[in-house]
Amino acid sequence: MSERYFMKFFKSVMGKTFIHYLNYVRLSEAEKLLLSSELTITEAALQSGFNDPSYFVLERQLTRYGIDNDMVRRFRTSRQMKNSP
């Protein structure tokens, strides 16, 4: 199975991309660690599979407030258009 086919198949079955699903699983694990241990946010993020703690914080906030990547891209594009001469 090719990577491209897998990605399409996964999205058709799960209703979300593999990356979104993987981040959801990682976020869930990190939140469990934060609630059940004395780990710092950085330690919980790293133990959950996030390589960059700041990315973990961003993903957590985006997920919590229901913001997806398309909304972020549209916001950034509109800001860039407003700021360009």
Solvent accessible surface area in square Angstrom, and as a share of the most:
residue,aa,sasa,rsa
1,M,164,0.73
2,S,66,0.43
3,E,130,0.58
4,R,180,0.66
5,Y,120,0.46
6,F,69,0.29
7,M,64,0.29
8,K,132,0.56
9,F,98,0.41
10,F,29,0.12
11,K,106,0.45
12,S,89,0.58
13,V,92,0.53
14,M,86,0.38
15,G,63,0.60
16,K,77,0.33
17,T,47,0.27
18,F,58,0.24
19,I,91,0.46
20,H,71,0.32
21,Y,75,0.29
22,L,52,0.26
23,N,9,0.05
24,Y,114,0.43
25,V,66,0.38
26,R,71,0.26
27,L,8,0.04
28,S,36,0.23
29,E,72,0.32
30,A,0,0.00
31,E,60,0.27
32,K,130,0.55
33,L,37,0.18
34,L,43,0.22
35,L,160,0.80
36,S,94,0.60
37,S,48,0.31
38,E,177,0.79
39,L,46,0.23
40,T,77,0.45
41,I,81,0.41
42,T,63,0.36
43,E,77,0.34
44,A,0,0.00
45,A,0,0.00
46,L,92,0.46
47,Q,116,0.52
48,S,12,0.08
49,G,32,0.31
50,F,3,0.01
51,N,143,0.74
52,D,71,0.37
53,P,37,0.24
54,S,75,0.48
55,Y,89,0.34
56,F,0,0.00
57,V,67,0.38
58,L,78,0.39
59,E,14,0.06
60,R,56,0.21
61,Q,66,0.29
62,L,20,0.10
63,T,72,0.42
64,R,134,0.49
65,Y,145,0.55
66,G,60,0.58
67,I,65,0.33
68,D,65,0.34
69,N,55,0.28
70,D,73,0.38
71,M,87,0.39
72,V,29,0.17
73,R,137,0.50
74,R,152,0.56
75,F,119,0.50
76,R,134,0.49
77,T,70,0.41
78,S,46,0.30
79,R,133,0.48
80,Q,122,0.54
81,M,139,0.62
82,K,167,0.71
83,N,117,0.60
84,S,64,0.42
85,P,181,1.14
